[in-house]
């Protein structure tokens, strides 16, 4: 979100976080899609989260 909110370039965010530029793009794309509601949130390793029904 720093990249979108502050207008930080992908390369600068990558250097600050110590991760690849491609990873910055992937995380940003997934975050925006989740906020827009076009992608459902997933847990790690690709498993989908399931909400538990109230007892």
ABEGO torsion letter per residue (X at the ends): XAAAAAGBBAAAAAAAAGBBAAAAAAAAAAAAAAAAGABBBBBBGGBBBBBBBBX
